[in-house]
């Protein structure tokens, strides 16, 4: 029986575990405020409570663990050798840690628990001590990361001698805390164990990134020339004090730690002039970095006024997407400093929608083939439904092929394909021959080892559970350089065996030569790491990281596959590889990712390739995870076969994540979780995720002023293309989302999973959604291509949906639903072309404004193309919302997409 009263978390519907969030975090519901602090001492201390030998401290990692509780060390500030975690939803009712305390004499004691709770809201565990079972409330605090340690005391009466103290995650607890140690002490003493509570000003890894403060070497400048391609500062990533100017046309870098990261698109690799357009009221300087590597300090002279000026500098850039960063380093500008744009002499604009990527995608059903083209399907657990474009090509017999003519040179290939699983679920592998103009140039692997899961959520690896899904996986190979115009063929030959091979798509690219080792970097091989031997290199990497952290230096990962049996912890250091095609960190047993633990973390130009085969949130690692503090960058990272691609936690302020390739994860692709501020994910290509492809979840604390920009999402198998769950002034912009499957929207704006309520203005804009939306079998209902869901609270602040193309939606074009109101919905310049249900179904109260919304080729339910249960405000220019919807495609044909045989522009 629990004595401490609290409001329990209401049971979630089955679908709540199956739609868009890491299950280990679903139970972070806010609870009532904790009880008042205990008095500083008991009314009367019984004999022995202040006996010599107090306090008695015991480390959690040395206790008896059960039910999924385990030892970890992936946060800072713990005592001993680690802490205990695993109090997550998968281990509800089983996870426990038991201490044996040698009590000196019978009496009342203060029982102190040192724990972390980075969710920002109160959580609970059950404590059993002295024969009493009570629920204890474990508070958090605003801004607390998972490296911030609290001490909670309960007064307990214990008999003398060995006594057991247990903390359990019962069914009516909310869990999600980490336990460091306990102490038996006098009542009111909170100084133990482990030195007590973390000082708020001394959270490990917190504070500004100071790695570049000592840079004094000047960047060489040249006379700026006219022309080139401008990348506007106001549309780039700004953080740590950088703000938009009053007119919105530039970025103010006056603050002492202001940071501007501009994603640029260079036409060629090599040196070229880069021009910065700025104005300054006084002499100023910024540190310039290219792709996360500082190259020097740029002086920004002034003539005493605030006119716009140009300064040019020759910089060495990589071809395609890269970053140019301008950063203040602790010296606030004496006057206003603003940046208007960064201009490349040889650059091109980025893709209007979707990620700008180095590869070209070739759909199998659009190639030339003598195999079987599968008919389109959107039915969950059917092979074609999981294919990009909802079609694929099956090669069953030797000599069957699919081929395309290359429209750009290539030397690297990725093939997404499916082959059958084995009876025991272990999977099997084969190859497809790769031919160029009829000449064999290699074989590409095809495997079901990391595909095929079964049963209900979270979907295991036992075929006997039935209900197979997750049929496709990727294989890759480097090739001789193939010229533009080459006919590239994938053929089933004798070495392919008898297995049928279903090809979904191929991606070809001209991968650059390996990047050079940076000067002054520490090579992991010098610390004992050995590539390609399958032996754990984590200790060698750890030593290299520790050495580099002393100077804020660089750890170099050369070409090869390096095995990691556990996660690497990073802060104040750069981990850089030779490129994602060359430097690979290979996980084993579901472990082995990278974990950021504070400011100044740069992870660049490498691949994290795990071996995860099913979803287990408590046991398996993300490719890249953590609290990134300030000044951090993730760029040029490829994540595959891991639990999550990129998981960003509370304690992150201003992370820039650019040029990501996320493939075949078993939970989310990219996730911003809790009190994450001013974080931007840009030019990410995300495919085949087991949960939301991209999500912001304001669990315990608000995700604030963060954005997903210029991203491409393909075939998330469960959950949404992109989702915003609560938070402050967040934005989804420039996305291209295709082929969501089950319990899915293309983009969701939602108070599901009890987030911090929305504040500021939430914007979804300038995006294209193709064949999105899906059926939620647990709720027996449909989700729209765009889904605004007022679930656990009202949406009282503006939600803006603008400049959107919603094409061939499986069900509704726009669904507004839930048990609460959506008070201020603004929909403008939206094209809904083709739906399987309503164009708009707005089934909640509130003011819903529509302007220039055009609905065509609507399924025309019996009650009309739309439902408006709130206040519909027609602001003009609408078509097909309140009258019959046109039956024809409403846009100029450009042949870029064919929907039910009608060619429509897709933006």
C-alpha positions, -999 to +999 in steps of 0.1 A: +000+000+000+014+034-009+011+061+017+021+092-002-009+105-021-005+115-057-024+116-089-015+086-110-009+086-147-041+077-165-038+046-186-029+054-222-049+040-250-031+012-268-023+036-296-004+059-273+024+034-272+023+031-309+024+066-323+054+087-326+074+086-293+101+066-276+081+043-253+106+048-225+095+084-222+057+081-226+050+082-189+064+116-182+030+131-172+031+161-148+022+154-113+010+176-084+037+197-066+058+177-041+049+179-004+066+205+017+102+198+027+107+178+059+116+195+091+153+198+098+151+173+127+127+149+143+108+160+173+127+136+195+157+116+182+155+080+195+187+066+210+212+058+183+200+080+154+232+101+157+254+071+164+290+072+152+294+059+117+266+080+101+261+087+073+262+053+057+265+056+019+258+029-006+263+031-044+233+020-065+256+002-090+267-021-062+232-030-051+210-059-063+194-050-096+163-066-111+137-064-138+156-044-164+174-020-140+210-016-152+243+003-146+252+031-169+277+060-169+265+081-198+259+113-177+282+133-156+283+141-119+276+107-104+295+092-075+312+058-076+316+041-110+281+048-124+244+050-117+213+028-122+188+034-149+162+013-167+131+027-148+113+030-181+079+019-195+093-014-209+102-023-173+071-011-155+063-034-126+097-052-128+126-027-125+140-025-090+172-019-070+177-033-035+203-021-010+212-039+023+220-013+050+237-023+083+216-002+107+235+006+139+205+009+163+168+009+159+152+043+153+142+070+129+166+079+101+168+102+072+169+079+041+185+100+013+182+091-024+205+109-049+189+108-083+185+127-116+153+137-133+159+157-165+122+158-175+114+190-157+084+175-139+079+154-108+083+117-112+076+088-088+091+055-076+080+031-048+102+029-017+101-002+006+120+003+039+113-007+074+083-028+064+066+003+048+058+006+011+053+042+000+053+061-032+080+089-032+078+120-054+111+129-070+110+165-082+129+181-111+137+217-117+136+240-147+168+237-168+180+205-150+198+181-173+205+144-167+238+155-152+220+175-124+217+154-092+190+159-066+188+145-031+154+135-017+149+124+019+123+102+035+121+096+072+120+059+079+120+038+111+145+009+109+154-020+132+190-026+141+210-049+119+210-057+082+179-041+066+168-040+030+158-008+012+142-012-023+132+013-050+107-002-075+090+010-106+054-001-099+025+000-123+012+033-107+046+050-107+060+073-134+096+063-132+121+078-156+147+087-131+183+076-126+196+065-092+232+073-080+234+063-043+215+062-010+227+074+024+213+066+059+218+098+079+203+120+105+169+136+097+173+168+078+209+162+066+208+164+028+246+167+023+250+130+014+254+108-006+278+118-033+283+153-020+246+161-021+227+180-047+244+195-077+251+232-074+228+249-100+257+269-113+280+238-117+261+214-139+288+193-156+291+202-193+270+234-189+280+269-198+293+285-230+315+268-255+349+284-250+370+262-274+376+291-298+381+319-274+419+319-278+419+321-316+438+352-327+452+343-361+435+364-387+416+352-417+431+365-449+407+388-468+405+399-504+386+425-524+350+413-527+336+408-562+300+410-573+279+381-582+276+346-567+248+330-547+237+346-514+226+325-484+206+348-462+215+351-426+179+356-414+169+322-428+200+305-413+206+290-378+211+316-350+216+308-314+232+319-281+222+355-283+220+359-320+186+374-329+168+387-360+171+424-365+140+446-360+132+446-397+137+408-400+162+411-428+194+403-410+209+388-379+222+408-349+254+393-336+261+419-309+258+395-279+290+381-266+283+345-275+261+351-306+264+323-332+253+322-368+256+289-387+248+292-425+243+261-445+257+267-480+257+247-512+290+249-531+292+239-568+326+224-564+352+214-538+381+236-532+390+272-525+367+300-534+359+335-522+332+337-496+317+372-490+301+383-457+278+413-459+276+431-425+273+464-408+290+474-375+287+505-354+322+498-340+352+476-348+343+440-342+355+405-351+341+370-353+357+336-355+350+319-388+346+281-390+341+259-421+322+226-415+328+230-377+366+236-380+377+271-370+399+288-396+407+321-379+393+354-368+377+378-392+381+415-386+350+436-394+361+472-397+338+501-396+338+537-409+319+550-379+285+546-395+262+516-400+263+512-437+264+477-452+298+465-462+313+434-478+344+415-468+357+385-488+379+357-477+392+327-496+379+295-479+382+258-488+348+243-491+334+209-498+311+203-527+274+203-518+261+211-484+285+226-459+285+251-431+301+285-425+299+297-390+304+332-376+308+333-338+314+359-311+338+346-285+330+363-252+336+399-261+303+418-266+305+442-296+310+478-286+282+487-309+256+470-331+269+442-353+246+426-379+251+401-408+229+402-438+242+373-459+270+349-468+277+348-505+295+320-525+312+328-557+305+293-569+273+282-552+238+272-560+205+276-541+194+247-520+164+226-529+132+246-524+116+217-504+133+187-490+170+181-482+197+190-506+215+157-509+245+143-528+227+114-543+201+108-570+172+085-562+160+060-589+127+043-582+125+007-593+090+010-608+102+038-630+132+019-643+134-005-671+128-041-659+119-076-669+108-084-633+074-080-617+063-045-609+042-047-577+008-031-578+004-001-555-008-007-519-013+013-488-023-016-466-003-021-434+018-053-435+019-055-473+052-053-491+043-026-516+029-004-489+063+000-473+080+009-507+088+044-517+061+054-541+040+024-529+055+002-557+086-019-561+100-045-585+105-082-576+133-102-593+126-139-589+146-156-616+183-154-627+187-128-654+159-106-642+170-070-637+160-034-632+181-006-647+183+032-651+204+056-671+225+078-648+220+115-652+252+123-631+285+105-625+286+081-596+310+060-576+288+048-548+255+030-546+228+023-520+200-002-528+168-005-507+155-040-512+137-069-494+143-106-492+124-132-471+133-137-434+144-171-420+121-193-399+139-183-367+139-146-374+177-144-377+175-132-413+197-140-443+218-122-469+225-124-506+238-101-533+226-084-565+251-080-594+258-044-604+264-038-641+275-007-659+267-007-696+266-045-695+299-049-676+298-062-640+315-037-617+305-052-583+279-068-560+256-049-536+245-068-505+209-075-498+198-086-463+169-094-441+190-095-409+179-060-399+144-062-414+113-082-405+096-076-371+065-093-358+035-091-335+022-060-317+040-029-306+069-026-300+073-054-325+097-083-318+119-106-338+099-138-334+082-150-366+058-171-345+041-139-333+028-134-368+019-101-384+051-095-403+062-060-413+094-039-418+104-057-450+131-035-465+167-026-456+196-009-474+228-023-487+257-001-500+288-005-521+315+017-535+321+014-573+345+024-600+336+059-611+307+057-637+302+085-661+270+104-667+248+084-692+259+050-680+232+024-679+233+010-643+217-024-639+209-045-608+206-081-619+198-113-601+226-136-611+238-171-601+254-157-569+221-143-558+207-177-551+170-187-552+156-160-530+132-135-546+146-100-543+123-070-543+140-037-552+124-005-540+150+021-551+187+028-558+206+059-548+237+068-568+263+094-558+297+107-566+312+103-531+342+126-525+377+114-517+383+108-480+387+140-460+422+147-448+432+144-411+431+179-395+464+193-383+470+187-346+443+160-342+446+129-322+443+096-342+424+069-324+449+044-337+476+059-316+456+050-285+451+014-296+421+014-319+423-011-348+400-009-378+382-038-393+392-064-366+358-067-349+374-061-314+360-034-291+377-001-296+357+018-270+385+021-245+409+034-270+384+060-282+377+070-246+414+076-240+417+097-272+387+117-262+400+124-227+433+136-241+416+159-266+393+173-240+422+188-221+428+213-250+393+213-267+410+194-295+400+170-323+398+132-322+404+118-357+386+087-369+404+074-401+390+051-427+378+017-416+352+001-393+358+006-356+338-016-332+322+000-301+305-021-274+294+009-255+286+046-260+313+072-262+308+103-240+317+137-255+319+173-245+343+201-253+358+180-281+355+173-318+351+138-331+357+139-369+360+112-396+371+110-432+335+110-444+305+088-438+314+065-467+348+058-451+349+062-413+324+039-396+316+033-359+301-002-357+279-010-328+274-044-312+246-059-292+225-028-297+250-006-281+278+017-293+266+052-302+278+087-293+266+106-262+270+143-259+274+155-223+277+192-226+288+223-245+313+224-274+305+189-289+312+185-326+305+152-344+312+152-381+318+132-412+313+096-400+287+068-400+273+051-370+261+016-381+245-004-353+232-040-352+197-034-338+172-059-350+141-050-330+129-023-307+141-022-271+142+013-258+158+005-225+186-017-238+196-002-271+215+030-280+208+059-303+234+067-329+239+102-315+222+113-283+226+137-254+225+172-239+247+193-262+249+225-242+260+255-263+281+257-294+276+222-306+274+208-342+265+175-358+273+175-395+277+149-422+266+120-400+250+088-414+231+068-388+217+033-396+204+002-378+202+020-344+174+026-320+172+063-329+193+084-353+196+117-334+180+122-299+186+157-285+178+161-248+172+188-223+202+210-216+207+217-253+209+253-263+216+261-300+226+228-315+230+229-353+225+195-370+232+196-407+235+171-436+222+140-418+213+107-434+192+086-411+182+051-422+164+020-408+160+030-372+136+011-349+123+042-331+125+079-341+148+093-368+154+127-351+139+137-318+141+169-297+131+160-262+123+183-233+139+217-226+158+220-259+162+256-271+171+272-305+180+239-321+178+234-359+179+202-379+186+211-416+191+190-447+183+157-431+172+127-452+153+103-430+139+069-442+124+037-428+120+047-392+101+027-366+084+057-351+081+095-359+107+104-385+112+138-369+097+149-336+098+177-310+083+165-277+081+191-249+081+165-221+086+182-188+101+213-204+094+232-236+112+227-268+116+263-277+123+282-309+135+251-327+130+240-362+131+212-388+141+228-421+147+215-456+143+178-447+132+148-467+112+120-450+104+087-467+084+057-455+082+060-418+066+027-408+048+040-377+041+075-366+044+108-384+066+123-409+072+153-386+055+160-353+055+189-328+042+180-294+037+212-275+064+238-269+072+274-277+074+290-311+086+260-331+087+256-368+086+230-396+096+245-429+107+232-463+099+195-458+092+169-484+073+140-468+063+109-487+045+076-479+036+075-443+021+042-433+002+035-401-010+057-371+006+085-392+002+120-404+025+137-428+029+165-402+013+166-367+008+195-343-004+179-312-008+179-274-007+142-274+016+126-247+009+154-223+035+179-234+041+214-220+013+233-237+019+254-268+030+290-265+041+315-291+033+308-327+038+273-341+044+272-379+042+245-405+051+260-439+065+257-474+063+219-474+050+191-497+032+160-484+027+131-508+006+100-500+006+108-463-018+102-435-027+067-423-050+044-404-047+039-366-059+003-361-059+006-323-083+036-324-101+024-356-098+058-371-079+078-398-052+105-395-050+132-420-020+143-440-019+173-417-032+165-382-038+191-355-047+172-323-060+189-292-056+159-270-044+166-234-049+204-235-063+232-256-042+248-283-047+285-272-019+301-292-017+305-330-011+274-352-001+286-387-003+263-417+008+280-449+023+274-483+016+237-483+010+211-510-010+181-498-011+156-526-029+122-528-036+120-491-047+086-479-075+100-458-082+137-449-061+165-463-063+183-429-077+168-398-084+189-366-095+166-338-093+159-301-112+166-269-101+202-265-103+234-286-080+247-312-085+284-306-065+301-333-059+280-364-047+299-395-046+281-428-034+300-459-021+292-494-027+254-491-033+231-520-051+198-512-051+177-544-065+142-540-078+127-508-093+094-497-117+113-474-125+149-465-104+178-477-107+193-443-123+178-412-122+203-383-140+185-355-131+208-325-142+242-314-123+274-319-117+300-346-104+284-378-093+309-405-089+298-442-075+319-470-065+307-505-071+270-497-078+250-529-092+215-526-095+193-558-101+157-565-117+151-531-133+117-523-166+135-516-180+118-486-218+119-484-219+149-462-196+170-484-159+176-488-154+193-454-165+193-418-164+224-397-175+220-361-158+252-348-161+287-362-151+287-399-138+321-410-136+324-448-109+350-456-112+346-493-097+327-522-109+293-510-120+267-535-137+234-528-142+239-491-178+249-489-189+239-524-183+210-548-146+203-552-132+203-588-125+169-601-094+178-621-059+185-611-058+222-603-022+229-611+000+232-642+013+199-653+051+194-650+053+157-649+072+156-616+047+133-599+019+110-611-011+105-589-037+081-600-025+087-636-027+125-633+005+144-635+007+172-610+033+196-599+047+188-564+068+218-557 
